[in-house]
């Protein structure tokens, strides 16, 4: 009983937030040598222990390594990462979990009943949600609400106290954005702002709705029919998950834009516009299918061309990897290559991949004829490449090959040609009507690489 009253001499509570230095810890170190007065142990409870300085932790370390038998330390913290590993390694760690909503609500209701405080159930639920599982925060909010309501806690008063009054307007706003009703959404946004809610708080509320809807979409939990908000958010959750994720990404970016915008209200309006028109964008998988169908629908008797398909994970095979070789070509040949391309193919067939890579990146072709190749090397390129090429071709074809250096400009390297070809195909995709809408609303979007559909 005396412990609860705070007058038990053998339980000492220390606030580390106000005693961060070595001096405060030295007082503890000096006092641990004395035996407890009444209890078996003298217990030191150090709250917010992560606030101690490094010097204070070092001063405490010796005592923790060899503590007196009659002393126990209890460290309380919400920032475990800020405590040195040397301290943590000498302690037992107990993680206190957040209290779930039902348990916390029941606890507050019992307190209200015992204190003769009249309350509305919805008001208590709102207090528990705002406390995010913290009993201390919930009790503080309950005390504040009881004072404001003169021990008759009303839901409306609690919503005003928490800044959540008119929260259903945020759900209205989200629903309008999902339905692409931009004009009505902007009017609703302006009405919320006129009620004194800050733009960043509006976006934060929309983020919360988006998170809850996405979570409901994935988990498929049963909803509480008595919770009006939850039932409405569950209807939003019936939307495509990809759309909800896109909403989340737009909202997250909007938070940062509002923070640095010269006019936060205008930045919030632009975020609402992006949300509304974001719903017009087709699903990426749908875009890929549409592109594929467009490329496959070709007239007969037309030469086959490569069909570009957007792929964000595929490497640029034409530049970074050797071209694939049919099994029937994987035997050595003694025939002289008739052009530069055949020569490169001959090197690949005979597993001269390193030489092939050096040539496509470093050599500008000036002229090619059987037995004679004239090239220009890139600056600082190794002349041994030419000697190696001459010897390799002679070994493979059983013919003499002369590879000489020229100062003429020559053609672009194979790698440069492939890079230009890739850029052309990227521009093709950017100008494709199926993708133009994507780049219109997401101007920073980039095509990373392209896969040829065989």
QUISUL-V212942 format. One record per residue. RES is the residue in one small letter. PHI is phi in whole degrees, -180 to 180 (999 if undefined). PSI is psi in whole degrees, -180 to 180 (NA if undefined). Layout:
res->{RES & RES}
phi->{PHI & PHI}
psi->{PSI & PSI}
This chain:
res->{x & x & x & x & x & x & x & x & x & x & x & x & x & x & x & x & x & x & x & x & x & x & x & x & x & x & x & x & x & x & x & x & x & x & x & x & x & x & x & x & x & x & x & x & x & x & x & x & x & x & x & x & x & x & x & x & x & x & x & x & x & x & x & x & x & x & x & x & x & x & x & x & x & x & x & x & x & x & x & x & x & x & x & x & x & x & x & x & x & x & x & x & x & x & x & x & x & x & x & x & x & x & x & x & x & x & x & x & x & x & x & x & x & x & x & x & x & x & x & x & x & x & x & x & x & x & x & x & x & x & x & x & x & x & x & x & x & x & x & x & x & x & x & x & x & x & x & x & x & x & x & x & x & x & x & x & x & x & x & x & x & x & x & x & x & x & x & x & x & x & x & x & x & x & x & x & x & x & x & x & x & x & x & x & x & x & x & x & x & x & x & x & x & x & x & x & x & x & x & x & x & x & x & x & x & x & x & x & x & x & x & x & x & x & x & x & x & x & x & x & x & x & x & x & x & x & x & x & x & x & x & x & x & x & x & x & x & x & x & x & x & x & x & x & x & x & x & x & x & x & x & x & x & x & x & x & x & x & x & x & x & x & x & x & x & x & x & x & x & x & x & x & x & x & x & x & x & x & x & x & x & x & x & x & x & x & x & x & x & x & x & x & x & x & x & x & x & x & x & x & x & x & x & x & x & x & x & x & x & x & x & x & x & x & x & x & x & x & x & x & x & x & x & x & x & x & x & x & x & x & x & x & x & x & x & x & x & x & x & x & x & x & x & x & x & x & x & x & x & x & x & x & x & x & x & x & x & x & x & x & x & x & x & x & x & x & x & x & x & x & x & x & x & x & x & x & x & x & x & x & x & x & x & x & x & x & x & x & x & x & x & x & x & x & x & x & x & x & x & x & x & x & x & x & x & x & x & x & x & x & x & x & x & x & x & x & x & x & x & x & x & x & x & x & x & x & x & x & x & x & x & x & x & x & x & x & x & x & x & x & x & x & x & x & x & x & x & x & x & x & x & x & x & x}
phi->{999 & -67 & -65 & -63 & -79 & 84 & -118 & -88 & -68 & -92 & -117 & -114 & -101 & -122 & -93 & -68 & -66 & -102 & -132 & -87 & -90 & -69 & -61 & -63 & -72 & -64 & -63 & -66 & -60 & -69 & -85 & -68 & -73 & -88 & -72 & -66 & -79 & -122 & -88 & -71 & -129 & -98 & -111 & -107 & -105 & -104 & -86 & 52 & -61 & -66 & -80 & -65 & -75 & -61 & -64 & -67 & -62 & -64 & -66 & -80 & -59 & -61 & -67 & -70 & -69 & -131 & -75 & -61 & -66 & -100 & -125 & -128 & -110 & -123 & -103 & -116 & -157 & -110 & -129 & -61 & -69 & -85 & -92 & -57 & -62 & -64 & -79 & -61 & -66 & -106 & -128 & -90 & -108 & -122 & -91 & -89 & -84 & -68 & -81 & -69 & -61 & -65 & -64 & -67 & -63 & -61 & -65 & -68 & -63 & -64 & -64 & -62 & -65 & -71 & -98 & 58 & -100 & -80 & -151 & -99 & -56 & -61 & -65 & -65 & -62 & -64 & -64 & -66 & -63 & -66 & -76 & 54 & 87 & -95 & -66 & -61 & -65 & -64 & -67 & -63 & -67 & -64 & -63 & -65 & -65 & -63 & -68 & -67 & -98 & 54 & 62 & -133 & -77 & -105 & -62 & -61 & -65 & -65 & -62 & -64 & -62 & -88 & 74 & -110 & -63 & 81 & -61 & -62 & -65 & -67 & -68 & -57 & -62 & -63 & -62 & -64 & -65 & -62 & -85 & 65 & -93 & -66 & -61 & -68 & -64 & -66 & -65 & -65 & -60 & -62 & -65 & -65 & -64 & -64 & -80 & 97 & -83 & -74 & -55 & -67 & -72 & -61 & -66 & -63 & -64 & -66 & -63 & -63 & -63 & -62 & -64 & -64 & -65 & -65 & -64 & -64 & -62 & -85 & -80 & 61 & -72 & -71 & -97 & -86 & -64 & -79 & -92 & -61 & -62 & -63 & -67 & -69 & -67 & -64 & -69 & -65 & -65 & -75 & -70 & -59 & -62 & -60 & -63 & -65 & -66 & -62 & -60 & -59 & -64 & -64 & -67 & -61 & -67 & -67 & -57 & -68 & -63 & -64 & -60 & -104 & -75 & -66 & -129 & -67 & -64 & -66 & -63 & -65 & -61 & -64 & -64 & -65 & -62 & -63 & -64 & -62 & -82 & -65 & -73 & -78 & -72 & -72 & -62 & -54 & -65 & -65 & -60 & -62 & -65 & -63 & -63 & -61 & -64 & -64 & -72 & -77 & -83 & -108 & -69 & -70 & 61 & -112 & -58 & -68 & -127 & -69 & -103 & -75 & -129 & -66 & -143 & -86 & -116 & -85 & -77 & -78 & -65 & -66 & -105 & -90 & -126 & -63 & -63 & -70 & -119 & -67 & -62 & -71 & -97 & -88 & -110 & -67 & -129 & -103 & -70 & -72 & -64 & -91 & -153 & -65 & -65 & -64 & -64 & -63 & -64 & -62 & -64 & -67 & -59 & -98 & 61 & -99 & -66 & -64 & -63 & -59 & -65 & -63 & -71 & -69 & -98 & -120 & -116 & -102 & -73 & -100 & -156 & -143 & -147 & -61 & 93 & -136 & -131 & -117 & -138 & -117 & -88 & -65 & -60 & 68 & -76 & -82 & -66 & -64 & -60 & -67 & -65 & -65 & -63 & -62 & -67 & -66 & -63 & -65 & -68 & -79 & -105 & 59 & -132 & -78 & -127 & -109 & -114 & -116 & -97 & -127 & -94 & -67 & -64 & 71 & -81 & -71 & -66 & -60 & -63 & -66 & -62 & -66 & -66 & -64 & -63 & -65 & -64 & -61 & -71 & -63 & -63 & -56 & -69 & -60 & -85 & -67 & -54 & -67 & -107 & -60 & -66 & -61 & -75 & -68 & -92 & -129 & -62 & -87 & -66 & -130 & -91 & -78 & -157 & -131 & -109 & -79 & -86 & -94}
psi->{-43 & -27 & -45 & -33 & -13 & 17 & 21 & 119 & -23 & 1 & 111 & 122 & 132 & 130 & 103 & -22 & -29 & -7 & 72 & -17 & -177 & -34 & -43 & -39 & -34 & -34 & -40 & -45 & -40 & -33 & -18 & -18 & -17 & 144 & 155 & 155 & -51 & -36 & 172 & -32 & 152 & 122 & 125 & 119 & 112 & 108 & 149 & 46 & -24 & -13 & -11 & 146 & 165 & -38 & -38 & -41 & -42 & -38 & -34 & -23 & -43 & -41 & -37 & -33 & -39 & 70 & 147 & 151 & -23 & 18 & 137 & 138 & 136 & 118 & 129 & 133 & 154 & 2 & 70 & -29 & -20 & -5 & 131 & 147 & -30 & -31 & -47 & -38 & -16 & 15 & 156 & 135 & 127 & 119 & 119 & 124 & 156 & 145 & 133 & 162 & -44 & -44 & -43 & -39 & -45 & -40 & -44 & -37 & -40 & -40 & -44 & -41 & -41 & -27 & 8 & 40 & 123 & 141 & 157 & 138 & -43 & -35 & -43 & -40 & -42 & -39 & -43 & -40 & -42 & -29 & -14 & 42 & 3 & 119 & -41 & -46 & -37 & -42 & -38 & -45 & -37 & -42 & -41 & -43 & -41 & -38 & -42 & -36 & 6 & 51 & 24 & 84 & 117 & 146 & -41 & -43 & -41 & -42 & -42 & -42 & -39 & -3 & 25 & 6 & 131 & 23 & -29 & -24 & -33 & -37 & -40 & -45 & -44 & -43 & -40 & -38 & -40 & -37 & 2 & 29 & 79 & -44 & -47 & -36 & -42 & -38 & -42 & -41 & -46 & -38 & -40 & -43 & -39 & -25 & 4 & 5 & 134 & 148 & -41 & -29 & -36 & -47 & -37 & -40 & -40 & -36 & -42 & -43 & -43 & -41 & -47 & -41 & -42 & -41 & -43 & -37 & -37 & -48 & -31 & 38 & 155 & 142 & 158 & 109 & -21 & -16 & 105 & -44 & -44 & -37 & -39 & -40 & -32 & -31 & -37 & -34 & -15 & -9 & 163 & 134 & -36 & -40 & -43 & -39 & -40 & -40 & -45 & -45 & -41 & -43 & -41 & -44 & -34 & -34 & -46 & -40 & -41 & -38 & -38 & 2 & 142 & -28 & 103 & -34 & -42 & -40 & -37 & -40 & -43 & -34 & -40 & -41 & -44 & -37 & -45 & -47 & -13 & -26 & -17 & -19 & 131 & 159 & 137 & -39 & -35 & -41 & -43 & -42 & -42 & -42 & -44 & -44 & -38 & -42 & -31 & -26 & 72 & 148 & 155 & 163 & 26 & 136 & 141 & 138 & 159 & 135 & 117 & 134 & 129 & 126 & 118 & -7 & -10 & 143 & 160 & 93 & -35 & -22 & -46 & -18 & 148 & 145 & 147 & 146 & 132 & 148 & -29 & -15 & 2 & 25 & 149 & 149 & 147 & 2 & 141 & 132 & 141 & -14 & 178 & -39 & -43 & -35 & -44 & -40 & -39 & -40 & -41 & -41 & -35 & 21 & 36 & 58 & -39 & -47 & -41 & -45 & -40 & -38 & -47 & -20 & -25 & -8 & 129 & 117 & 128 & -48 & 155 & 128 & 162 & 119 & -14 & 127 & 129 & 128 & 163 & 131 & 148 & 160 & 138 & 13 & 155 & 125 & -19 & -20 & -44 & -41 & -42 & -41 & -44 & -46 & -40 & -45 & -39 & -38 & -38 & -35 & -8 & 30 & 157 & 132 & 132 & 119 & 113 & 158 & 139 & 157 & -4 & 156 & -49 & -172 & 170 & 158 & 160 & -40 & -41 & -40 & -45 & -36 & -42 & -41 & -39 & -42 & -39 & -42 & -33 & -43 & -37 & -47 & -41 & -37 & -7 & 129 & -30 & -27 & -13 & -34 & -35 & -49 & -20 & -45 & -18 & 74 & -22 & -1 & 145 & 146 & 115 & -48 & 171 & 138 & 132 & 126 & 113 & NA}
